[in-house]
């Protein structure tokens, strides 16, 4: 019996060791910080139709990818630089792009359940910029923002590419991972098909003066 238990434990460990994280650099995560709203600058409205938020999660046997719609958002620009902003995601729109039919519906329902994002209780996720610094090269920035998921707020810091930032338009994108358990998204998956503890987000934002 002991040998069986040991073998079972080794099997679980080996499966866990086989789970790789999605491609992307992990965002630095700290406790939430107070948001200081920039009083000066141009307020631009994020376009939900030309902006996108794509997610990827991996497990032992593969990965799933999809998107979620931006409900609303704004970006503040001063002197040609992004100085603030906020986007709100509608988690009721969680969409799985690599499956169809019954399996697509089942996974979307599961992602919206209490095992993952608990959408019935927390229908929105919010990313609110708290600080922006110049990046190492022109056209890049280091962004810090409070990320709220499941009613839990943490501050994350990640690299972003800024193609345009003016009083009339913003085009920027970012690609980063978060440790999902920091926001109590802690469903482990099946013992023989464990899920990576990191989720990748790719954010493409376009905003314009209205």
SELOGU-587030 format. One line per field, with one value per residue: residue number from 0; residue in one letter; x, y, z of N, C-alpha, C in turn. Coordinates in steps of 0.001 Angstrom, whole numbers, plus 500000, padded with zeros to 6 digits. Atoms other than C-alpha are relative to their C-alpha. Last residue first. Example, Ala and Ser with C-alpha at 12.3 -4.5 7.8 and 13.67 -1.06 7.14 Angstrom:
2
num <- 1:0
residuo <- S:A
n_xx <- 499180:500890
n_yy <- 498810:498810
n_zz <- 499940:500000
ca_xx <- 513670:512300
ca_yy <- 498940:495500
ca_zz <- 507140:507800
c_xx <- 499230:500900
c_yy <- 501090:501200
c_zz <- 500730:500000
This chain:
210
num <- 209:208:207:206:205:204:203:202:201:200:199:198:197:196:195:194:193:192:191:190:189:188:187:186:185:184:183:182:181:180:179:178:177:176:175:174:173:172:171:170:169:168:167:166:165:164:163:162:161:160:159:158:157:156:155:154:153:152:151:150:149:148:147:146:145:144:143:142:141:140:139:138:137:136:135:134:133:132:131:130:129:128:127:126:125:124:123:122:121:120:119:118:117:116:115:114:113:112:111:110:109:108:107:106:105:104:103:102:101:100:99:98:97:96:95:94:93:92:91:90:89:88:87:86:85:84:83:82:81:80:79:78:77:76:75:74:73:72:71:70:69:68:67:66:65:64:63:62:61:60:59:58:57:56:55:54:53:52:51:50:49:48:47:46:45:44:43:42:41:40:39:38:37:36:35:34:33:32:31:30:29:28:27:26:25:24:23:22:21:20:19:18:17:16:15:14:13:12:11:10:9:8:7:6:5:4:3:2:1:0
residuo <- X:X:X:X:X:X:X:X:X:X:X:X:X:X:X:X:X:X:X:X:X:X:X:X:X:X:X:X:X:X:X:X:X:X:X:X:X:X:X:X:X:X:X:X:X:X:X:X:X:X:X:X:X:X:X:X:X:X:X:X:X:X:X:X:X:X:X:X:X:X:X:X:X:X:X:X:X:X:X:X:X:X:X:X:X:X:X:X:X:X:X:X:X:X:X:X:X:X:X:X:X:X:X:X:X:X:X:X:X:X:X:X:X:X:X:X:X:X:X:X:X:X:X:X:X:X:X:X:X:X:X:X:X:X:X:X:X:X:X:X:X:X:X:X:X:X:X:X:X:X:X:X:X:X:X:X:X:X:X:X:X:X:X:X:X:X:X:X:X:X:X:X:X:X:X:X:X:X:X:X:X:X:X:X:X:X:X:X:X:X:X:X:X:X:X:X:X:X:X:X:X:X:X:X:X:X:X:X:X:X
n_xx <- 501393:500799:500039:500862:500100:500891:499790:500912:499505:500901:499438:500839:499948:500409:498942:500019:499955:500012:499149:498688:500033:500154:498739:500348:499089:500407:500876:501369:499977:500379:501453:500161:500239:500654:499446:500057:499203:500272:499019:499914:499055:500038:501112:501268:500181:500583:500473:499793:500880:499550:500970:499500:499701:499117:499095:499318:498547:499195:498656:500034:500703:500691:501021:500838:500786:501451:500514:501300:500199:500311:500360:501232:501085:499815:498573:499338:499402:498622:499399:498724:499560:498594:499909:498576:499597:498604:499037:500154:499034:499736:501297:500576:501182:500187:499092:498678:499204:500468:500845:499171:499104:500796:500386:498834:499674:500976:499825:498802:500226:501125:501300:500949:499411:499868:498959:500198:498871:499679:501073:499641:501262:500288:500903:500885:500760:501002:501052:499795:501126:499780:499643:498692:499449:498712:499628:498560:499471:498660:499695:501290:499841:500275:501037:499967:501265:499872:501202:500311:500136:500316:499069:500117:499427:499690:499552:499416:499929:499322:500247:499103:498661:500053:500167:500939:499568:500910:500380:500714:501139:499797:499771:500980:499310:500553:499945:500009:501003:499550:500624:501297:499891:501256:499661:500065:500896:499304:500207:498943:500140:500776:499215:500825:500137:498752:499890:500971:499495:498887:500558:500711:498991:499457:501040:500058:498792:500150:501024:499367:499118:500835
n_yy <- 500055:498911:498761:498996:498825:498888:499017:498867:499107:499017:498954:499683:498676:498996:499060:498725:498793:498952:500413:500459:501423:500902:500641:501360:501034:500853:501094:499473:498715:500237:499928:501213:499801:501057:500380:501467:500636:501415:500639:501390:500887:501452:500463:499489:498576:499389:498624:499595:498863:499311:499702:499193:500728:499175:500730:499118:500037:499030:499907:499100:500657:501205:500558:500970:500844:499836:500608:499609:500943:499449:500970:500689:499127:499565:499982:501277:500261:499529:500323:499348:499233:499594:498551:499677:498612:499872:499133:499997:498972:499094:499636:498855:499725:498552:499064:500614:499712:500542:498995:498821:500311:500057:498631:499323:500536:499542:498561:499834:500385:500821:499738:501107:501182:499905:500970:500763:500931:500222:500813:501412:500687:501184:500908:500785:501070:500689:500628:499711:500510:501221:501122:499784:498670:499714:498587:499812:498698:499647:498590:499336:498793:498678:499423:498566:499339:498560:499367:498657:498991:500555:501058:501166:501278:500850:501364:500775:501431:500663:501412:500479:500131:500747:501440:500583:501274:501115:500700:501245:500281:500890:499339:498927:498853:499583:498536:499456:498964:498673:498878:499597:499513:499823:499865:498656:499847:499682:498654:499065:499394:498769:498806:498844:499877:499486:498586:499261:499959:499054:498651:499736:499697:498677:499031:499915:499314:498594:499439:499851:498832:498789
n_zz <- 500465:499458:500784:499378:500851:499724:501058:500048:501041:500581:500851:501148:500619:499025:499617:500703:499188:501019:501117:499522:499668:501128:500385:500429:499510:501121:499571:500068:499290:498610:499801:499194:498569:499224:498698:500012:498947:499739:499120:500418:499321:500205:500825:499469:500261:498803:500153:501386:500292:501196:501043:501116:501234:500813:500884:500935:499865:500754:499426:498860:498889:500466:499115:500700:499109:499978:498767:499460:498893:498677:498965:500331:500461:501378:500312:500142:501309:500146:501300:500281:498835:499997:499841:500020:500233:499582:500670:501461:500410:498875:499419:500698:499175:499852:500662:500108:498809:498725:499349:499734:498882:498772:499681:499443:498676:499016:499836:499172:498609:499571:500588:499945:500621:501446:500339:501224:500147:501414:500583:499916:499734:500813:499304:500859:499361:500800:499215:498574:499220:499224:500853:500629:499753:500625:499871:499867:500380:499544:500238:499788:499192:500544:499156:499752:500271:500159:500530:499554:501054:501307:500403:499126:500417:498851:500283:498906:500292:498890:499697:498946:500593:501258:499774:500959:500585:499756:501222:499718:500863:501129:501272:500196:500602:501285:500049:501351:500203:499576:500685:499473:498628:499272:498587:499429:498858:498757:499478:500376:501323:500016:500288:500345:501442:500543:499637:500802:501365:500072:499903:501256:501010:499708:500333:501460:500445:499662:500884:501305:499956:500000
ca_xx <- 485585:489364:490771:491827:493280:494450:495912:496211:497744:497136:498855:497619:499981:499338:499446:496596:496989:495923:496480:495241:492471:492644:494114:491273:492928:491623:491982:493443:497059:496229:496264:499985:499959:501519:502343:501932:501272:499955:499596:497854:496695:495008:494034:496103:498995:500399:501246:503090:503442:504834:504247:506318:504668:504058:501135:499316:496856:493115:490810:487073:487139:489692:491026:494304:495921:498387:502099:503352:506921:507002:508305:508348:511988:514040:514560:511018:509818:507756:503992:502247:498881:497020:493653:492857:489358:487640:483845:481073:482221:479445:477934:481330:483056:486366:487703:486255:483357:482016:482683:485617:483424:480655:483181:484678:481294:480208:483386:483135:479531:480103:483549:486963:490039:488394:487004:485053:484620:481833:480275:483681:482961:486350:486808:489753:491433:493920:496848:499966:500407:503018:502924:503033:500085:497852:494971:493454:489822:487834:484605:483165:486263:485378:487067:489230:490221:492997:493237:496317:497631:497711:499547:497658:498051:496002:495912:494024:493279:492148:491266:490917:489347:485722:486032:487492:489127:488113:490814:491220:493861:496152:496071:494508:496297:494330:496494:495476:496477:498495:497446:499891:502676:502969:505768:504280:505437:507038:505144:504683:502141:503510:504633:502924:505150:506341:502761:502403:505640:504515:501166:502928:505379:502481:500728:503946:504415:500817:501155:504430:502798:500000
ca_yy <- 562104:562061:558690:555418:552212:549515:546075:543876:540405:538536:535327:533293:531690:528800:526329:523815:520182:517354:514089:515413:517350:521126:523273:525755:528735:531953:533549:536765:536000:532423:533610:534424:537031:536913:539770:541176:544893:547130:550809:553112:556464:559291:562975:564605:562384:558962:556644:553347:552767:549337:548172:546521:545273:546231:544815:546202:543843:544210:541353:541683:538595:540360:543895:544956:548126:549407:549959:550582:550529:552258:551662:553788:554772:552153:551297:552250:555600:555386:555129:554994:554041:552770:551141:547626:546471:543093:542945:540448:539675:537730:535948:536086:533815:534092:530530:527684:529974:529715:531941:529784:526678:528130:529089:525588:523892:526133:525531:521794:521690:523578:524864:525184:527369:530761:530516:533673:535452:537963:537794:539001:542521:544227:547779:549857:552719:555426:557498:559380:558239:560446:563065:566033:564714:561786:560273:556970:555947:552753:550915:547408:545820:542386:539159:536931:533352:530823:527285:525152:521621:518300:519417:522694:526173:529360:532125:535432:538110:541656:543753:547323:548260:547644:548594:552015:553601:557223:559879:562403:565034:566193:567736:566459:563105:560817:559360:555739:554428:551251:547606:545077:543862:541898:542089:540970:537593:537758:536031:532565:530504:528638:525042:522141:519073:519373:519024:515765:514485:515439:513700:510542:510647:510874:507948:505927:506704:505783:502485:501707:502415:500000
ca_zz <- 471462:471711:470794:472356:470945:473303:472622:475689:475648:478879:479961:482915:485426:487801:484939:484969:485991:483703:485591:488937:487144:487288:490050:490521:492269:490835:494264:492838:493829:492746:489126:489036:486268:482826:480454:476932:476489:473722:472932:470457:471787:469907:469989:472728:471724:472502:469603:469193:472931:473765:477317:480038:483234:486852:488830:491845:493503:494047:495055:494337:492107:489867:490424:488815:490162:487603:487103:483564:482318:478959:475444:472308:472701:474585:478252:479180:480439:483608:484096:487473:489007:485944:486653:485402:486351:486186:486069:486789:490354:492079:489060:487354:489851:487923:488285:490334:491284:487739:484717:483579:483946:481777:479107:479254:478875:476021:474024:474632:473404:470158:469232:470823:470185:470682:474207:475098:478422:477704:481187:482382:481132:481396:482710:481544:483403:482571:483652:482582:478970:477343:474580:476915:478941:478032:480006:478860:479240:479489:478852:478695:477167:475862:476865:474694:474098:474399:475647:476179:475900:477749:480879:481137:479680:479895:477301:477402:474799:475570:472537:471270:467923:468945:472621:471682:474730:475293:475547:478364:477597:480366:483804:487028:487045:489344:492090:492671:496068:495904:495791:497230:494984:491730:489169:485874:484607:481177:478395:476913:478849:481867:481610:483342:483145:486757:487929:485993:487516:491023:490577:489370:492277:494726:493085:493158:496853:497610:495731:497531:500881:500000
c_xx <- 499451:498604:499170:500071:499006:500090:498973:500421:498965:500744:498901:500709:499027:500065:499462:501139:500141:499982:500023:500948:501394:499954:499902:501228:499631:500849:499368:498964:498620:500065:499579:498550:499895:499715:499202:500653:499747:500939:499634:501112:499908:501071:499913:498795:498673:499961:499417:499601:500315:498992:500694:498888:500487:500454:500821:500980:500589:501473:500830:501332:499995:499390:499292:499039:499095:499387:498500:499719:498766:499907:499751:499601:498765:498835:500273:501451:500661:500476:501392:500492:501315:500321:501460:500111:501521:500444:501409:501017:499999:500878:500162:498659:499243:498725:499622:501023:501365:500919:499543:499211:500861:500883:499181:499656:501175:500326:499061:500315:501211:499950:498938:498705:499089:500495:500074:501186:499711:501206:500281:498877:500253:498680:499652:499200:499202:499352:499024:498921:500289:498709:500278:500467:501389:500411:501424:500282:501502:500407:501404:500125:498644:500250:499820:498857:500115:498647:500241:498675:499749:499847:499757:500914:499707:500501:500299:500435:500677:499908:500777:499673:501068:501373:500052:499866:498902:500490:499152:499511:499391:498719:500229:500142:498968:500724:499539:499969:500133:498892:500530:499483:498593:500269:498724:500419:500062:498994:500746:499658:501182:499829:499090:500898:499179:499917:501241:500104:499050:500511:501088:499428:499339:501037:500497:498965:499981:501195:499848:499024:500625:500867
c_yy <- 501412:499927:501048:501278:500952:501060:501114:500945:501104:500803:500921:501103:500093:501415:501034:500884:501254:501371:501044:499596:499540:498558:499198:499333:498575:498739:499254:498916:500643:501277:499806:499976:498635:500488:498854:499524:498503:499475:498535:499353:498622:499282:498485:499492:500444:501505:500477:501448:500501:501095:500668:500204:500981:499190:500997:499182:500976:499846:500923:500167:500873:499328:498850:499367:499102:499085:500281:499249:500476:498866:500719:498925:499182:500908:500514:500154:498627:499709:500622:499561:500737:500849:500404:501521:500115:501397:499796:500845:500090:501169:501007:500436:501214:500400:501447:500969:499347:500390:499564:501091:501215:499747:500055:501443:500745:499542:500530:501475:500272:499742:499131:500414:498771:498715:499912:499078:499044:499084:499681:499077:498497:499380:498868:499042:499260:498865:499283:499371:500233:499594:498704:498775:500072:501435:500183:501494:500019:501377:500294:501502:500693:501112:501442:500393:501489:500603:501494:500459:501378:501041:499574:498914:498922:498655:499292:498628:499277:498502:499562:498536:499619:499811:499180:498502:499469:498745:498777:499389:498649:499781:498970:500680:501074:501242:500444:501522:500586:501002:501316:501230:500313:500413:500345:499961:501437:500215:500195:501393:500917:500501:501214:501204:501214:500238:500612:501487:500755:500142:501053:501408:500352:500418:501423:501023:500187:500812:501489:500634:500262:501257
c_zz <- 499878:499389:500733:499186:500651:498913:500178:498883:499825:498941:499490:499212:498827:499441:500979:500502:499144:500690:498871:498876:500438:500457:498714:499390:499600:500116:498829:500311:500019:500839:501453:500474:500673:501414:500616:501294:499968:501076:500183:500818:499364:500812:499861:499217:500611:499776:501319:499777:498597:499672:498820:498964:498937:498798:499179:499173:498985:500349:499120:500693:501259:501227:499295:501005:499165:501057:500070:501300:500757:500999:501318:500984:499614:499589:498593:499606:500004:498590:499948:498628:499755:501226:500195:500015:500032:499594:500559:499243:498472:499598:501135:500590:499466:500747:500337:499421:499989:501159:501399:500726:500366:501212:501286:500358:500618:501411:501077:500232:500883:501489:500671:499320:500062:499338:498480:499762:498842:499816:498533:499542:499985:500435:499047:500870:498933:500753:499102:500883:501481:500720:500732:499211:499385:500320:499473:500094:500243:499520:500509:499781:500093:501016:499558:500931:500239:499649:499914:499399:500570:498895:498562:499461:501037:499505:501309:499493:501148:499744:501233:500298:501031:499361:498710:500242:499082:499282:500358:498692:500361:499229:498906:498654:499665:499494:498618:500059:498594:499723:500555:499247:500502:501440:500763:501463:500525:501119:501299:500517:499713:498575:499993:499776:499589:498498:499378:500278:499091:498570:499862:499986:498670:498969:500231:499553:498493:499527:500247:499005:498637:500000
